[in-house]
Amino acid sequence: MTRANNQRHDSGAEASRGASRGASAHRPVAAAVLKPLVAVAVVLAAATFYFGLPQSAGAGQTDAPKASVTKLKVTEIATGLANPWGLQFLPDGRMLVTERPGRIRIVDAAGKLSPPVAGVPKVHARGQGGLLDIRLAPDFATTGTVFFSFSEPREGGKSATAVARARLMLADGTDGGKLEDLRIIFRQQPAQPTSHHYGSRIVPRADGTLFVTTGDRGIGNLAQDTAATIGKVIRITADGGVPADNPKQPGWAPEVWSMGHRNIQGAAIDSASGRLWTVEHGARGGDELNRPEAGKNYGWPVISYGRNYNLSKIGVGTGKEGMEQPVYFWDPSIATSGLAIYDGGLFPDWKGNLLVGGLAGAQVSRLVVENGAIAAEEVLLEDRGDRIRDVRVGPDGAVYLLVDEGNGAILKLTPAGR
C-alpha cells in the first residue's frame, strides 16, 4: 500500500458578516467581534503553513475499535534482572534473557537466575546501547547455535548495531554455561557517535536466513541513505552472507531488505503466511506497525504521522508517492517494543493476534488482524505501569513479558482462573 501524495490544505477562515453589513448600527459590534476572529484565523493559517495538516488516515489505520476484554492472571516469574531486553525459550523450558549492561542469564521455571553466561563480547552499554536481542537458530537442538545483537564499540568512541552467532554450551547445576566459536556476522555501517536507536531484533526464517532490524541512530536522513545499513530491515544468511534473492535495488547495500525505518524494536514472522511484521518507534506520535516488503521504502524521515519533539513538522507530511503507508499507527506514541504473533492454546480467541509491548505506554496492545488490516485493539496491563520491552509466547501457551527496569522482571500472562 503506497502512500498517496500529501496535500497541504491552507486553512483560512473568513468571517461572515451577513446581515450586519446592511445595518450601520451593528458595525461597531461586528468590528469588535471580527477583530479577534481575524487574529485567530491568521494564527491558524500560520500554524497550518508551519506544521501542515495531516493527511487523513485510512480506515483501520489507527484508533481501531475496542476488542473484547480479556480477564488475565499476571504472575511474576523472576526479578533482579538489569534492564532485560531479549527473551528466548530453550527446548527444556528454561529461558535465555539478555541484560542490556552485557550479560546473558538462564532463568528456570522457578525464576532462579544463573550466573552470567561466559564469553559475551564487550558491548557499548551507554544510552540505549548494550546487549540486545537473542534468538535460537532453527537447528539449535543439534548445533547449539544462538544469534544475538548488541551495540558494538567502534573506533573514536563510536558504536553500531552488530549481530553475532555462537555455540551455547549449557552446563548443569548452578553454572551459567558459556559461548564458544563466536563470530560477528553483521556489522552496521557507518558507525555513529550517538548512543541510541540501535534497533535491533533478530528473526530467523524457515529458509535459513535472518531478518535483522536496525535503527536510524538518531540521524534520520541516514534511513534514506541507500548505501548505509542504518534505519533498515536487513536480510542475511546464517553465516552473514547476502541471500541471492535479496532485492538489491540500484545503489542499495546488498544486505538491505527495506528502508526508511526509524527504530524497529519489535519483529515477528507470521508462520501461516511467512510474512514479516514489525513495530517501530515514532517521534512524538506516529509509532508504526508495518509489514516490510522487499525493496520498499517506508518513508522515515520524509513522511510520518508523528511530530518532532519540539512539535515541528516531520518531512513533507504523512504521504509521498513511492513511500509506504503503515498498516497501523499510534498517536500518542506507546513506544513500541517487542512483538509476538499469538499461536498458543491458552487463549483460543487470540489466535493470529499481534501482541505489541509498550515502554512509555506501559502496556501490551492486542491487535486483531482481519484481511491484513487491524480490526480491533485491546489494551492490556495499562493499570500496572510496567515498561514492556519484549513479548514472547511460551511453549505452554502463556505470554511472557520482559519489564525493562534496573530491577527488571519476567511476567507471565494466563487466563484468569487458571
N, C-alpha and C positions, 0 to 999 in steps of 0.2 A: 504494500500500500504506500504509494508515493505522496509526499506532502505536496499540496497544491501551492501555487504562488501565494504568498501572504500579501494581502492588500491592506494598506493603511487607510483608515477611514477618518477624515478630518471631522471633528465634532465642533460645530458652531451653532449655538442656539441664538436664534434671533427672536427677541421678544415680540409678541403680537400686541399691537396697540389697539386694534379693534375699534370699538365704539368710542373710546376715549379721544380718538383723533378728532371727531366731529364736535366735541364739546370743550370749548376753551376753558370752562370752569374746572374740567378734570385734568388739564395739562400739568399743573404743578404736582398733583398726586401721582400722575403717570410717570413724570420725570423722576420723582423721588423713588418710585418702585423700580423704574428701569435702570437707573444708575448702578445699583448693586447687582442686578441681574446681568447687565452687560459686563461688569467686572468679573462675575463668576464665569460667564461664557468665555472671556479672554483667558482666564486661568485654565479652564478645561481644555480650550484649544491648544494652549501652550503645553499642557501636560500630555495631550494626545500627540503633539509634534515630537515631544521628547521621548515618551515611553512607547507610543504606538498602541493601538488597540489589538488585543489578541484575536487571532482567527478562532472562530467557534470550533470547539472540539466536536469530533464525530460522535454519533450515538454509541454509548457504552464505553467511550474512551476515558471517562473519568466519572467520579461520583456515581458508581453503579448502585442499583437498588440493594437494599439490605437483604442478605441471605438469612435463612432460618438460623435461629440461635442454637448454639451447641453448649450443653452443660458439661463442664470439664472438671476433672480432678488434676490438680497440679502437685507433683511430688518433686522435692529437691533431692536429687541423686547424689550430688557431690558439691563441695565448696572448696575454697582455698586455692583456686586457680587464678593466676595472674594474667588478666586480660586475655582470656581464651578466645581463639579466633577460628580454628577449624576443628571439626569433629568427624571421625570416621569409625565405623564398626569393624572390628576384627571378626574372623569367622567363628571364634569361640565365644562371641558375645561381649567381650571387653571392648573398650573404646580407646582410640588414639585421639589425643587432644593436643593441639599446639597452643603454646602461650607466647604472646607477642614478644616478650623480652628475649626469647630464643631457646625455648625448651619444648620438648615433646614428652608428654606423660601418657602412661597407660592407666586407665581407670576401670576398676572392676565393678561388678553389679552392685556391690555394697557401697560404692562411692570412694573406695580407698585409692589414693593416688600413689603411683610408683615413683621411685626416684627418676630424675630426668634420663631419657634415652641418650646414650653416649654417641658422639660422632656428628652432632649437628654443627654445621658450619657457622662462622661468625655472621651476625646479621646487623643491619643498620637499625638499631632499636631506638629510634627517635621519632617524635611526632606520631604519625600513623604507621611508621615503619616497624619492621621486626619480622618474626616468623609468622607466616600467614596460613594458607590453606594446606590441607593434606588429603591425599586420596590413595586408595589401594589400586594397584594395577589389576586388570581383569584376571590375570593368571597368578594373583598373589598366593593362592593356596599351594602352588608348586614352586614359585620363584621367590616369594617374599618381597617382591618389588613394591616400593611405595614412591609416590611423587609428592613433592611439597614445594610451595612457593615462599619466597622471602624477599625482603628488600636487601639487596647485596651492596656492601660498601664498595665504592669505586674511588679512583684517584681524585685528589683535590677536595675531599670531603663530600663528593657527590655519591649518589646511590641510584639504584634502578631495580625494577622487578626482575627476579630470576626464578627459574624452576630447576629443581634437582631431582634425580632419581637415585635410589639407593636400595640395598637389600636390608630389610629389617630382621635382625636376629633377636627373636624373642627369648627371654630367659624365664626359668621357673622361679618360684619364691618371690622375694622382695626386690629382685634386680629389675631395672627398667629396660634392659636389653641394649642393643647398640645398632648403629647404622654402618654398613660396610659397602665397599665398591661404589662410593658416592661419585656422581658425575653431574655437572651442570649441563642441562640440555636446552636451555633457553636463557638468553640474556637480553633484556630490553635495551634498545638503543634509541637515542643517545642518553647517557646518564645525566641526571639533573641535580642542582644544588638544593632543591626543595625536599621536604620530608613528609609529603602527603600524596594522596591519590595514586596509590600503587595498584589498584585492582584488589585482589587478584585471586580469582577462583580457577580451579582445575577441574575439567570434566572429561574423563576417559570415554571414548566412543567404542561402539561394538566393533568397528573396523580396525581397532588398534591405534588410532590417532588420538590426540588430545586437543581439546579446546583450552586455551589459557586466556583469561581476561586481564586487560591492563587499564590503568587509569591515565588521566592526562597530566599527572604530576603537578597540577595547579597551573599549568601553562596551556590554556585552552587551544590556542592555534596549532599546537603540535598534534592534536587529534585529527586535524585536516592535512597534516604533512604526510603524504603517502609513503615516503621513504622511511619514516620513523615508526617504531613499534610501540608508540605511545597513544593511548586512547583508542585502542583497537581490540578486536577479538582475534586471537592468534590460533592457528591450527598447525600442529607439528606432529611428527611421528613420535613414538615412544622413545626413540633414540635422539630426538632433536632434529631430524631431517625435515625436509619440506615435502608434503604429500604431492604426488603428481597431479591430482585433481583440484589443488587449491586454485582460487580464481585468477591470481597473477595478472591483475589489471595493469595497464601501462603505468610505469612509474611506482607501482606499489612494491613494498618489501615483500618477498615471496612467501613469508610466513603469514601474511595478513589475510584474514577471512572477511572481516567487515571493519569499517572505520567510523569515526565521528562519535565516539563514546566518551562520556565524562569520567565516570569512575564506577565500573561494574564490580559489585561485591556480592552478587548472587547469580548462580548459573546452574542449570539442570537440563537434562535431556528427557524428553517425553518418550518413554520406552515404546509406546504404541505407535508413534509416528517417526521416531528417531530425530525429531527436530529440537534444536536448542532454544531455550528460553533464558532470558537474562533480566536482571533488575539493576538499575544504576542510579546513583545519586544525582539529583538536580542541584541547582544552587538554592535560591530562595523560592521554593516551589519547583515543580517540574520533575520530580523523581519519575523514572520511566520503567515500564515493563516492555521489553522488546522480544522479537523472535528473529534474531540476526540471520540474514541470508548471505550466501557467498557473493562477494563483490559489491555489496550495498553500502551506502553512506547514510549514517543515522544522524548526521547534522550538527553535532556539537562542535564548536560554539556558535555556528551560524544561525541555528534555529533552536528554540527551546520554549517550553510552556512555563518556565520559571523566570525570575528576575535575578540580577546581580544582588549581592547582599546590601549594596547601597541603594537598591530599588531601581537602578537604571536598567534600561532595556538590554537584552542579550541579542547580539547579532541583528538580523533583519526582522525577527519576529518568530512566529510559530510555524511558518511553512516556506519552502522554496522548492522549485522544480528540481527533481533528481535526488531529493533527500527524503528519507523515510519517516513516516509517522510512527509514534509509539503505539503499541496495541492498547496501552492504558497508561495513565499518569496520575500522580498525586499532587494536589495543591490545596493546603500546605504540604510540604515535604514530611515524610515519616523517616527519612534517612534509611533507605532500604539496604539490608544486608542479610544475606542468606536466602536461599530459595530451594524449596523441595516440591516435587510433584507427588501427591499422596497416592500410594499404591498398596497400602496395607489393608488389614482386615478388621481392625478395631473400630474404624469409623467408616462404615459402608457408604454413607451419604457423601463422603468426601472423595470418593474415587475420582482421580483425574484432576482434582482441585490443586491450585497452586498455593503454597504456603510461603509467605514473604515476611521476613523479620524486619523490625523497625528499631533503629537505635534511638534517635531523638523522639520518634513516635512512641517508643516503649510499648510495642505491641507485636502481634502476629496478624497479618492480613490474610484471610482465606478468600481466594478468588475462585469463583465458579466459572468454568470455561464452557462456552457453547459455540460451536462453529467457528472456533478460532478467536472469538471475542469474549470479553468479560461480561457475564450476565448478572452477576451479583457478588457482593463482598460482605464478609463478616469480620469485624474487628475483635480479636481475642486478646485477653490479658491486659487490656488497657487500664485496668484498675490497680495493677501491681507496680508499675514504674520500672520494669526491667528493660535494660538496653539489650535487645536481642541481636546477637552477632551472627549466629549460624543456626540453620534449621535442617534436621535430618529425620528421616523415617527409619525407625529401628526395625530389626528383624522380627520383633514381636508385634509390629503394627502400631506401636506407640510413637508419638512425635517427641523428639529430643531437641532441646534448645540450649545454646550457649549464651550465658549472660556475661556481657563484656564489662567487667569492673575490675578494680585492683584486687578485690576478693571475689572473683567470678565464680559462677556456678553452672551446673548442668541441671536443667529442669526436664521432667518427663510429663507429657500430657496423655491422659487416658480419659475415656468417657466417665462421667460422674457415676458413682455407684459400683465401679469395678475396681 
